[in-house]
Amino acid sequence: MVDFDADLIRTLQDDGRTSIHDLAAAVGQPRAAVSSRLRAMRADGTVRVVAAVDPAFLGQHVLAHVAVRTDGTTDHVAAHLRDLDETVFVSATGGVHDLVTEIRVGTMPALHGLLARIRSLPGVADISTLIYSTVIKGFFVSEYRGGIRIDATDTALIELLQTDGRASFRELGEAVRLSPSAVATRVDRLIEGGVIKISAVEARGLTQRQLALGVGLSLAGDDDAVIDAIRSWRGVDFAARSLGRFDLILTLVEPSASALYTSLERIRALPGVRHTESWFHLAVLKEDYARTLRPADLAAASAGGGADGGTGAASGGRAGGLSR
């Protein structure tokens, strides 16, 4: 069952709207079994299938990973981080730091201002920041390159898909008063244009079916060779080139501690990897990529919005999920 679930979730992470027929073919299971298992996993919170708007489309050209060390318990600091609009991910970790968060802002001055706010929170001992220069692999950064205009109907569809990425075209059409075929055309355009990515978010942590390990890599020599080696590895959930104390940061996700160890050793054995530092994700406290699209967002999209923000920005790789 674990392998079946993992294969099903991986397929949905590539394309959250994959049909039951295609899911069954991909995992080699009967359609009825796939439909039943997916329904059960969504019902118990094991997996959510949702849309996320590409950060570049929203003008969020700076993506950063912030590790926080606290004085005493983490609850107060974690609550503040969860409440920030700029955070999409917050996790309690075991390692040198107590919490990690991914933040998304528009400019470097905005990043500096937010980091100052985080440092000033009661209970924060210190923070360490990495800026993603390039997202290599993940599930919630697409490849928006500008030139897509959206209207109020597109906005409504995006916000519905952020709640349920597998809502049928008929259901979506009833909500926005369009035919299913018209809705399908709009949704396909948003996906193909890189405005949104529809993918699966899996529950992770020590109390969940899957364990997650964050890893920072210091490299020596050819970065591209290391990146090429890990890009297609199944256990690598997220990877990004970074500026800061690590050259590369990634997340490993496996069903057991022994499997995580095997994956970590495989990475350590790569030519060009000089040093690794790792941290356990003990509990994911926030993983929320949904955003309300305001008029300013629509104006940015109409202006071409994007990937050339040039402020130390993270340009999208395939998609962006659990960072970290």
C-alpha atoms as one frame of an Amber mdcrd trajectory, in Angstrom:
protein
   0.000   0.000   0.000   2.839   2.405   0.818   4.416   2.038  -2.634   0.979
   2.361  -4.256   0.303   5.561  -2.313   3.749   6.978  -3.069   3.404   6.320
  -6.799  -0.066   7.844  -6.800   1.076  10.978  -4.993   4.150  11.401  -7.211
   1.958  11.234 -10.310  -0.392  13.844  -8.847   2.550  16.067  -7.973   3.501
  16.123 -11.640  -0.085  16.891 -12.682  -2.768  17.287 -10.036  -5.581  16.975
 -12.564  -4.443  13.662 -14.055  -7.523  11.557 -14.787  -8.303   8.411 -12.808
  -7.752   6.435 -16.012  -4.249   7.865 -16.456  -3.461   7.554 -12.740  -4.391
   3.870 -12.869  -2.148   3.343 -15.890   0.730   5.186 -14.224   0.631   3.190
 -10.980  -0.433  -0.135 -12.509  -3.575  -0.507 -10.428  -7.295  -0.919 -11.269
  -9.253   2.297 -11.744 -11.647   1.456  -8.910  -8.762   0.905  -6.494  -7.090
   4.186  -7.508 -10.331   6.153  -7.201 -11.081   4.663  -3.784  -7.563   5.199
  -2.445  -7.350   8.783  -3.681 -10.722   9.577  -2.134  -9.584   8.113   1.198
  -6.257   9.975   1.218  -7.944  13.286   0.459 -10.601  12.658   3.113  -8.113
  11.916   5.909  -5.738  14.751   4.968  -2.902  12.567   3.738  -2.864  14.559
   0.526  -4.377  17.784  -0.796  -4.556  18.621  -4.490  -4.509  22.376  -4.988
  -3.467  25.102  -7.397  -0.719  27.587  -6.601  -0.046  30.826  -8.444   3.503
  31.152  -9.707   5.498  33.555  -7.498   6.773  35.528 -10.498   3.201  36.154
 -11.662   2.459  37.644  -8.238   5.593  39.781  -8.378   7.286  37.672  -5.712
  10.741  37.716  -7.233  12.671  36.942  -4.036  12.273  33.517  -2.435  14.192
  32.770   0.743  14.673  30.012   3.295  14.992  31.301   6.856  16.167  29.073
   9.702  15.323  30.318  13.202  16.895  29.461  16.536  14.704  30.235  19.541
  15.155  30.859  23.243  12.985  28.266  24.955   9.883  26.837  23.285   9.022
  27.547  19.663   5.235  28.008  19.942   5.180  31.818  20.140   7.629  32.347
  17.284   5.972  29.667  15.137   2.572  31.329  15.594   3.989  34.655  14.372
   5.602  33.013  11.350   2.378  31.188  10.450   0.448  34.467  10.543   2.763
  36.284   8.125   1.322  36.679   4.620   4.833  36.321   3.206   5.350  32.786
   4.562   4.136  29.792   2.562   5.836  27.148   4.695   6.730  26.829   8.380
   8.184  23.697   9.977   9.431  22.715  13.421  12.802  21.047  12.932  15.371
  19.000  14.768  18.916  20.182  14.201  20.933  23.342  14.701  17.794  25.457
  14.247  14.333  25.031  15.727  12.141  26.349  12.914  12.482  26.892   9.185
  10.248  28.946   6.946  10.034  29.812   3.268   9.156  33.415   2.509   8.239
  35.112  -0.751   8.506  38.861  -1.303   8.828  41.248  -4.208  12.178  42.951
  -3.634  15.387  42.719  -1.663  14.441  45.747   0.485  11.197  43.965   1.348
  13.223  40.886   2.331  15.510  42.933   4.569  12.514  44.553   6.245  10.824
  41.210   6.885  14.005  39.642   8.255  14.334  42.573  10.670  10.780  41.918
  11.862  11.509  38.228  12.382  14.745  38.948  14.281  12.841  41.299  16.585
  10.203  38.743  17.576  10.281  37.824  21.277  11.915  34.430  21.618  14.082
  34.635  18.487  17.738  34.053  19.331  19.072  34.341  15.775  18.226  33.583
  12.161  20.118  32.301   9.130  18.940  33.155   5.621  19.410  31.517   2.234
  18.139  33.130  -0.980  17.046  30.806  -3.766  18.849  31.846  -6.916  17.196
  29.132  -9.010  14.517  26.612  -8.112  15.613  23.358  -9.714  12.887  20.994
  -8.594   9.691  21.357  -6.631   5.961  21.357  -7.032   4.708  24.912  -6.664
   6.824  27.103  -8.886   5.889  26.915 -12.563   7.535  28.650 -15.469   5.701
  31.936 -15.872   7.507  34.200 -18.311   5.040  37.050 -18.642   2.556  38.100
 -21.277  -0.552  36.451 -19.793  -3.564  38.633 -19.087  -6.225  37.418 -16.698
  -9.687  38.767 -15.979 -12.154  38.487 -13.101 -13.360  35.078 -14.308  -9.821
  33.709 -14.438  -9.260  35.092 -10.941 -12.366  33.349  -9.647 -11.276  30.065
 -11.238  -7.801  30.326  -9.712  -9.225  30.922  -6.256 -11.581  27.935  -6.607
  -8.718  25.713  -7.769  -6.607  26.828  -4.822  -9.229  25.153  -2.643  -9.765
  22.049  -4.793  -7.419  21.493  -7.702  -9.433  18.501  -8.904 -12.804  20.241
  -9.033 -14.557  19.194 -12.241 -14.978  21.618 -15.121 -18.722  21.320 -14.592
 -18.420  22.342 -10.934 -16.130  25.215 -11.841 -18.442  26.269 -14.657 -21.439
  26.401 -12.341 -19.509  28.653  -9.975 -18.411  31.142 -12.659 -21.423  30.721
 -15.005 -19.529  29.292 -17.959 -19.809  26.037 -19.876 -17.426  23.207 -18.903
 -15.648  23.527 -22.254 -15.094  27.259 -21.763 -13.736  26.626 -18.281 -11.429
  23.892 -19.607 -10.001  26.314 -22.164  -9.320  28.923 -19.488  -7.758  26.482
 -17.028  -5.542  24.943 -19.703  -4.352  28.425 -20.689  -3.491  29.298 -17.076
  -1.530  26.073 -16.648   0.250  26.183 -19.996   1.120  29.853 -19.473   2.769
  29.050 -16.145   0.345  31.207 -14.167  -0.687  28.278 -11.965   0.541  24.810
 -11.111  -1.912  22.191  -9.833  -0.184  19.626  -7.683  -0.426  17.419  -4.606
   0.637  18.508  -1.117   1.446  15.509   1.066   1.251  15.545   4.859   4.766
  15.009   6.229   6.449  14.793   9.604   7.193  12.280  12.340   3.488  11.562
  12.890   2.808  11.087   9.167   3.425   8.299   6.680   6.375  10.114   5.102
   9.457  11.598   6.763  11.164  14.721   5.461  14.797  15.756   5.822  16.187
  19.129   4.811  19.737  19.064   3.469  22.181  21.862   2.742  25.101  21.091
   0.422  28.454  22.786   0.078  29.845  22.016  -3.365  33.278  21.862  -4.901
  33.692  21.944  -8.642  30.908  21.546 -11.174  27.526  22.442  -9.657  25.717
  21.330 -12.807  26.931  17.751 -12.465  25.441  17.484  -8.953  22.228  19.147
 -10.047  21.826  16.817 -13.016  22.376  13.820 -10.758  19.674  14.699  -8.228
  17.107  16.329 -10.523  15.346  13.060 -11.356  15.837  11.222  -8.052  12.479
  10.174  -6.694  13.367  10.873  -3.064  14.355  14.502  -3.790  11.186  16.500
  -3.250  12.647  19.969  -3.678  15.976  21.427  -4.752  17.262  24.949  -5.289
  20.532  26.702  -5.874  21.028  29.111  -3.009  23.067  32.096  -1.926  24.334
  31.908   1.629  25.972  29.241   3.731  24.970  26.475   1.280  25.355  26.216
  -2.480  22.369  23.900  -2.826  19.417  23.157  -0.573  17.042  20.248  -0.970
  14.405  18.156   0.761  14.444  14.380   0.928  11.146  12.566   1.516  11.062
   8.845   2.314   8.813   6.432   4.230  11.429   5.508   6.852  14.548   6.758
   8.616  16.632   4.034   6.972  15.460   5.128   3.516  16.352   8.728   4.359
  19.809   7.605   5.456  20.315   5.717   2.201  19.283   8.771   0.157  21.538
  11.050   2.178  24.504   8.739   1.725  23.828   8.639  -2.004  24.033  12.427
  -2.107  27.187  12.530   0.014  28.833  10.095  -2.417  28.327  12.383  -5.419
  31.548  13.828  -6.846  31.489  17.533  -6.129  29.641  17.339  -2.798  32.072
  18.591  -0.161  29.863  18.776   2.939  26.241  18.266   3.974  24.203  19.547
   6.893  20.742  18.150   7.596  17.682  18.772   9.747  14.536  16.751  10.432
  11.138  18.221   9.723   9.420  17.165  12.937   6.091  18.837  12.194   4.924
  20.947   9.249   3.043  23.832  10.858   2.069  25.651   7.663   2.137  24.773
   3.987  -0.192  27.144   2.203   0.378  28.489  -1.301  -3.114  29.962  -1.770
  -3.235  33.684  -2.441  -6.127  36.088  -2.986  -5.535  37.900  -6.271  -5.944
  41.625  -5.784  -6.294  44.302  -8.496  -2.565  45.004  -8.187  -1.843  41.396
  -9.103  -4.004  41.709 -12.212  -2.181  44.886 -13.207   1.193  43.179 -12.754
   0.044  40.272 -14.891  -1.170  42.577 -17.640   2.190  44.330 -17.595   3.974
  41.023 -18.171   4.749  40.432 -14.526   7.795  38.647 -14.303  10.598  36.408
 -14.361  12.967  39.247 -15.167  12.475  40.951 -11.825  16.243  41.086 -11.405
  16.371  41.654  -7.645  18.222  38.566  -6.551  15.146  36.645  -7.530  14.455
  32.984  -7.715  13.410  32.096 -11.214  11.218  29.058 -11.442  12.336  25.549
 -12.070   9.728  22.886 -12.689   7.613  23.642  -9.640   8.200  24.491  -5.889
   7.100  22.509  -2.801   8.464  21.653   0.591  11.584  23.745   0.816  13.969
  23.267   2.995
